[in-house]
Amino acid sequence: MNSPVEDIILQSVSIDKNDKTAVYLQIAQHVIRSIQNKSLTVGTVLPGTRSLSRLLKIHRNTAVAVYDELASQGWVEIVANKGTFVQNPIKQKGKTQTATIYPEKTGFPFYESTHLVTPYEKADTEYAFNDGQTDIRLHSNTQYNRWYNAALQRTSLIKKWNTFLFDRSSFLNNQLCNYLNATRNFRSNPQNILITRSTEMSLYLISQLLIKPNDVVLVGNLSHFAANMIFSQAKAKIKTIPVDENGLAIDFIRKNFTKNSIRLLYCSPNRHYPTTYSLSESRKTALLQLAKEYGFAIIEDDFDYDFQFNENPAQPLARFDTSGSVIYLGKTGQALFPAFETGFMVAPENLITEAKNYYRMIDPQGDLIKEQILAEVIHEGEMHRQVKKKTLLYKARRDTMCDALKNTFGNLITFNKPTGGLAVFIQFNNPVSLVKLSKQVSKHNVTLPKHLLYQTKNMCGIRLGFGHLNLEEINHTIKMLKKAYDDLDQPVK
């Protein structure tokens, strides 16, 4: 029979051979937890290395390494010819400090926010829908390693390492400026661009610069949840405006709001999130005129511009802005390995200068290696080549998704074939409980996250990303979605 101490160790220690962490470190971590929760008390004699190796079915050298690791951290004391003893409390500077479990709650109040509860869910199924991400399987690790190693060898990069990256003549700013001017027909300068970690970071910086409590922010009556959370956290008053097949209803703004009553309007004119509807040319003109007349800012979130499936894609709203009303947000590197994806904003120089001051406080160093690689990839034309290559592939996936939806659901749903991007928005003609549908499809090994569901009195829709799925997976997941739909008892009336 095992001793009581051996039983405690046997019950508390588990070894995961698929874990990249060394076995001796896994065991040491489990023993430390047992000491912390007082399952193993101070002064307890631990089994010898031979006994430990037999107990856990490990090599004796591994058992020796476990105790050496615990001793190096001060959790045990190894006494020659006597044994290994649990040493807790830990002696530090001649004083005894009792090790306890870390406090569960703070000893001081702080401001909790319901706006910051993440809507994302962990997918425990083999397949999962998302709102339009790229497919990581399409990217070459070999190419990534080659770019990364080349960037590390740049002597200019080492010189920049301990300096701020807000030089107006920075390599990436210049290259990105050229790229945006070529692909979006901008007339920008490097001084008009700020590189950020993500679109969400760009939005956060803008909210710090523009929004004060109770400022009015306009969004579509269906809008991006992340943007809404950021505006809510800034204590803005969020007002919704209708969205139809031609995008945001601009006339609604003029009829329901007055001059100087609006702080900013958030929109995705190229492809509205989540519906993928495009803002018509006449409404673009009307929106720019209204912003100038009413004195509000427009945040244009053009998150998926790179993936255009039409030969002559619509130009961004910022392309026609002459009054400095538009702050343009975008992403670059989506066609590359995901580690290269980064956000940026384009705006008048005075706003960018101020935004840089805020950015310095939260990310003073930046990601030098990623920025160097992105700049070189753009400069060498590799960015353009990768975008073209991936766009053709994602176009085929879009067509497969639309065909699968049409052939599987028929007249049960309505959707428009998107002109770009990596998602389709479907609406059920006979409303069903989308929450029940989400639960039901999980039984078919497919996750349908709740943040993709849009159910109101007049809306029953889902935003379905297809970029991360291959053709076979698209057909399979749509079939499973239809099975889940058929499993539901009765449509909602």
ZAMARGU-4260 file (C-alpha; in steps of 0.2 Angstrom, whole numbers, plus 5000, padded with zeros to 4 digits):
<rodrens>
0) 5000/5000/5000 | 5005/5018/4997 | 5009/5030/5011 | 4997/5044/5014 | 5010/5056/5006
5) 5011/5045/4991 | 4993/5045/4989 | 4992/5064/4989 | 5005/5065/4976 | 4997/5051/4965
10) 4980/5060/4966 | 4987/5078/4963 | 5000/5074/4949 | 4995/5071/4931 | 5006/5070/4916
15) 5001/5076/4899 | 5013/5069/4886 | 5006/5080/4873 | 5011/5095/4883 | 5027/5104/4877
20) 5031/5107/4895 | 5045/5095/4902 | 5038/5081/4912 | 5048/5086/4927 | 5041/5103/4927
25) 5024/5097/4925 | 5026/5086/4941 | 5035/5100/4950 | 5020/5112/4947 | 5007/5100/4953
30) 5017/5097/4969 | 5019/5116/4972 | 5000/5117/4971 | 4998/5104/4984 | 5009/5113/4995
35) 5000/5130/4992 | 4983/5122/4996 | 4991/5113/5011 | 4988/5096/5005 | 5006/5094/5009
40) 5010/5103/5025 | 5027/5110/5031 | 5039/5097/5037 | 5031/5083/5027 | 5044/5070/5021
45) 5042/5067/5002 | 5045/5050/4995 | 5063/5046/4990 | 5068/5048/4971 | 5066/5029/4968
50) 5049/5028/4977 | 5043/5044/4967 | 5049/5036/4950 | 5040/5020/4954 | 5024/5029/4960
55) 5023/5040/4944 | 5031/5028/4932 | 5045/5040/4927 | 5064/5038/4926 | 5073/5041/4942
60) 5083/5055/4934 | 5066/5064/4931 | 5062/5061/4949 | 5079/5069/4954 | 5075/5084/4942
65) 5058/5086/4951 | 5066/5088/4968 | 5080/5099/4961 | 5067/5111/4953 | 5057/5112/4969
70) 5073/5115/4980 | 5079/5129/4968 | 5062/5138/4970 | 5063/5135/4989 | 5048/5124/4991
75) 5058/5109/4998 | 5074/5107/5007 | 5085/5092/5003 | 5094/5085/5018 | 5108/5073/5014
80) 5105/5055/5022 | 5088/5061/5029 | 5077/5065/5015 | 5067/5079/5006 | 5056/5090/5017
85) 5042/5102/5012 | 5049/5119/5016 | 5034/5131/5018 | 5035/5145/5025 | 5049/5151/5014
90) 5063/5160/5024 | 5068/5177/5016 | 5080/5189/5023 | 5080/5181/5040 | 5061/5182/5041
95) 5048/5170/5039 | 5034/5173/5026 | 5019/5162/5026 | 5014/5157/5008 | 4996/5158/5005
100) 4984/5155/4991 | 4983/5171/4981 | 4968/5182/4986 | 4952/5180/4976 | 4946/5198/4978
105) 4954/5215/4979 | 4955/5224/4996 | 4949/5240/4987 | 4935/5245/4976 | 4936/5247/4957
110) 4924/5251/4943 | 4917/5236/4935 | 4909/5237/4918 | 4896/5226/4910 | 4901/5233/4893
115) 4918/5223/4893 | 4911/5205/4895 | 4918/5196/4880 | 4905/5189/4868 | 4917/5176/4862
120) 4914/5157/4865 | 4926/5143/4865 | 4922/5130/4852 | 4923/5112/4858 | 4917/5105/4841
125) 4927/5100/4826 | 4919/5113/4815 | 4914/5131/4820 | 4907/5147/4811 | 4915/5164/4814
130) 4911/5181/4808 | 4924/5181/4794 | 4942/5177/4798 | 4956/5170/4786 | 4962/5152/4785
135) 4978/5150/4795 | 4981/5134/4785 | 4984/5143/4769 | 5000/5151/4776 | 5018/5144/4774
140) 5028/5143/4790 | 5043/5142/4780 | 5040/5159/4772 | 5036/5166/4789 | 5052/5160/4796
145) 5062/5167/4781 | 5054/5184/4783 | 5057/5184/4802 | 5075/5179/4801 | 5079/5191/4788
150) 5071/5205/4798 | 5082/5200/4813 | 5098/5203/4803 | 5094/5221/4799 | 5106/5232/4808
155) 5095/5247/4806 | 5082/5237/4816 | 5094/5235/4831 | 5097/5254/4831 | 5079/5257/4832
160) 5076/5245/4846 | 5076/5257/4861 | 5068/5272/4852 | 5050/5277/4849 | 5043/5272/4832
165) 5034/5288/4828 | 5046/5295/4815 | 5037/5303/4801 | 5049/5295/4789 | 5048/5277/4796
170) 5050/5264/4783 | 5033/5256/4786 | 5023/5272/4786 | 5031/5276/4769 | 5027/5259/4762
175) 5009/5258/4769 | 5006/5276/4762 | 5011/5271/4745 | 5001/5255/4746 | 4985/5264/4751
180) 4987/5277/4738 | 4989/5264/4725 | 4975/5252/4731 | 4962/5265/4737 | 4967/5280/4727
185) 4971/5290/4742 | 4981/5306/4742 | 4988/5303/4759 | 5006/5307/4766 | 5015/5296/4779
190) 5011/5310/4792 | 4992/5305/4790 | 4995/5287/4795 | 4996/5279/4812 | 5001/5260/4814
195) 4991/5251/4828 | 4990/5234/4834 | 4972/5232/4828 | 4956/5240/4823 | 4950/5239/4840
200) 4965/5248/4847 | 4962/5262/4834 | 4944/5264/4840 | 4950/5265/4858 | 4962/5279/4854
205) 4949/5288/4844 | 4936/5286/4859 | 4949/5294/4870 | 4952/5309/4859 | 4934/5312/4853
210) 4921/5306/4866 | 4916/5314/4882 | 4902/5307/4893 | 4885/5308/4885 | 4892/5313/4868
215) 4880/5306/4854 | 4888/5292/4844 | 4878/5285/4829 | 4879/5267/4823 | 4868/5256/4812
220) 4853/5247/4821 | 4864/5232/4818 | 4882/5236/4821 | 4899/5229/4826 | 4898/5223/4844
225) 4917/5227/4848 | 4914/5245/4842 | 4898/5247/4853 | 4908/5241/4868 | 4922/5253/4866
230) 4909/5268/4864 | 4899/5262/4879 | 4915/5261/4889 | 4918/5279/4884 | 4901/5283/4892
235) 4894/5289/4875 | 4876/5289/4871 | 4874/5277/4857 | 4860/5280/4845 | 4855/5268/4831
240) 4850/5272/4813 | 4841/5261/4801 | 4851/5250/4788 | 4843/5244/4772 | 4850/5237/4756
245) 4858/5254/4752 | 4867/5255/4768 | 4864/5268/4782 | 4848/5278/4780 | 4856/5296/4779
250) 4839/5305/4778 | 4835/5298/4795 | 4849/5307/4803 | 4844/5324/4795 | 4826/5321/4801
255) 4830/5316/4819 | 4846/5326/4824 | 4851/5344/4824 | 4868/5353/4820 | 4881/5350/4833
260) 4871/5337/4842 | 4881/5322/4835 | 4899/5319/4840 | 4903/5305/4828 | 4896/5292/4816
265) 4903/5274/4815 | 4900/5265/4799 | 4907/5252/4786 | 4902/5259/4770 | 4911/5246/4759
270) 4902/5232/4768 | 4891/5235/4783 | 4894/5224/4798 | 4886/5212/4799 | 4874/5213/4784
275) 4888/5216/4770 | 4876/5229/4762 | 4886/5243/4754 | 4882/5262/4756 | 4876/5268/4739
280) 4886/5282/4730 | 4872/5295/4733 | 4871/5291/4751 | 4890/5293/4752 | 4889/5310/4745
285) 4874/5314/4757 | 4884/5308/4772 | 4899/5318/4768 | 4889/5334/4766 | 4879/5331/4782
290) 4895/5328/4792 | 4902/5344/4785 | 4886/5353/4789 | 4882/5346/4806 | 4900/5346/4812
295) 4902/5327/4816 | 4916/5315/4813 | 4914/5299/4803 | 4924/5283/4807 | 4925/5273/4792
300) 4930/5255/4797 | 4935/5246/4781 | 4941/5230/4789 | 4940/5219/4774 | 4945/5230/4759
305) 4959/5219/4753 | 4947/5205/4748 | 4937/5212/4734 | 4929/5200/4722 | 4923/5213/4709
310) 4935/5220/4696 | 4930/5238/4700 | 4927/5239/4719 | 4918/5254/4727 | 4930/5267/4733
315) 4932/5271/4752 | 4922/5286/4758 | 4938/5294/4764 | 4943/5295/4746 | 4931/5308/4743
320) 4932/5318/4759 | 4938/5336/4757 | 4933/5343/4773 | 4943/5332/4785 | 4928/5323/4792
325) 4933/5305/4790 | 4944/5294/4800 | 4948/5279/4790 | 4952/5263/4799 | 4959/5247/4791
330) 4969/5231/4792 | 4984/5226/4783 | 4993/5209/4782 | 4977/5199/4782 | 4983/5189/4767
335) 4999/5185/4776 | 5002/5174/4791 | 4990/5180/4805 | 5005/5186/4816 | 5008/5200/4803
340) 4990/5207/4803 | 4990/5225/4810 | 4978/5239/4811 | 4980/5257/4805 | 4971/5274/4804
345) 4972/5287/4791 | 4966/5305/4796 | 4972/5323/4795 | 4989/5326/4802 | 4984/5336/4818
350) 4973/5321/4824 | 4986/5308/4820 | 4999/5318/4830 | 4988/5318/4845 | 4984/5300/4843
355) 5002/5296/4843 | 5004/5304/4860 | 4991/5292/4867 | 4998/5277/4858 | 5015/5281/4866
360) 5008/5278/4883 | 5001/5261/4880 | 5013/5254/4867 | 5029/5264/4867 | 5040/5251/4859
365) 5029/5244/4846 | 5032/5228/4836 | 5048/5232/4827 | 5050/5215/4819 | 5033/5214/4812
370) 5033/5232/4806 | 5050/5229/4797 | 5043/5213/4789 | 5027/5221/4783 | 5037/5236/4776
375) 5048/5224/4766 | 5033/5214/4760 | 5024/5229/4754 | 5040/5236/4746 | 5044/5220/4737
380) 5027/5218/4730 | 5024/5202/4740 | 5009/5210/4748 | 5000/5214/4732 | 5004/5196/4726
385) 4998/5188/4741 | 4982/5198/4741 | 4978/5193/4723 | 4982/5175/4726 | 4971/5174/4742
390) 4957/5184/4734 | 4955/5171/4720 | 4954/5157/4733 | 4942/5166/4745 | 4931/5171/4730
395) 4929/5152/4726 | 4924/5149/4744 | 4911/5163/4744 | 4904/5155/4728 | 4903/5138/4736
400) 4895/5145/4752 | 4882/5154/4742 | 4878/5139/4732 | 4877/5128/4747 | 4865/5140/4756
405) 4854/5141/4740 | 4854/5122/4737 | 4852/5117/4755 | 4840/5130/4762 | 4831/5136/4746
410) 4817/5148/4750 | 4819/5146/4768 | 4832/5160/4769 | 4836/5176/4760 | 4854/5183/4757
415) 4864/5194/4745 | 4880/5188/4737 | 4894/5199/4745 | 4905/5208/4733 | 4920/5205/4745
420) 4925/5201/4763 | 4924/5184/4771 | 4906/5182/4777 | 4888/5180/4771 | 4873/5187/4780
425) 4858/5176/4779 | 4840/5180/4785 | 4827/5167/4789 | 4810/5170/4780 | 4801/5161/4794
430) 4809/5167/4810 | 4816/5153/4822 | 4824/5154/4839 | 4842/5157/4834 | 4848/5152/4852
435) 4840/5135/4850 | 4847/5133/4833 | 4864/5137/4840 | 4862/5123/4853 | 4855/5111/4841
440) 4869/5113/4828 | 4882/5109/4842 | 4874/5092/4843 | 4881/5090/4825 | 4898/5094/4830
445) 4897/5112/4823 | 4899/5128/4834 | 4888/5143/4830 | 4893/5157/4842 | 4880/5168/4849
450) 4889/5184/4844 | 4885/5179/4826 | 4866/5179/4829 | 4855/5194/4826 | 4837/5192/4832
455) 4825/5206/4835 | 4806/5208/4832 | 4810/5212/4813 | 4826/5202/4811 | 4831/5184/4811
460) 4849/5183/4804 | 4866/5175/4805 | 4883/5182/4799 | 4892/5166/4793 | 4911/5167/4789
465) 4917/5156/4776 | 4936/5161/4774 | 4942/5149/4787 | 4933/5134/4779 | 4939/5124/4764
470) 4926/5119/4751 | 4922/5102/4758 | 4920/5110/4776 | 4908/5123/4769 | 4896/5110/4761
475) 4897/5100/4777 | 4894/5114/4790 | 4879/5121/4779 | 4871/5103/4779 | 4873/5102/4797
480) 4865/5119/4800 | 4851/5113/4789 | 4849/5097/4800 | 4849/5108/4815 | 4835/5119/4808
485) 4825/5104/4803 | 4827/5097/4821 | 4818/5113/4828 | 4800/5110/4833 | 4791/5125/4827
490) 4796/5142/4819 | 4794/5157/4830 | 4778/5166/4825
</rodrens>
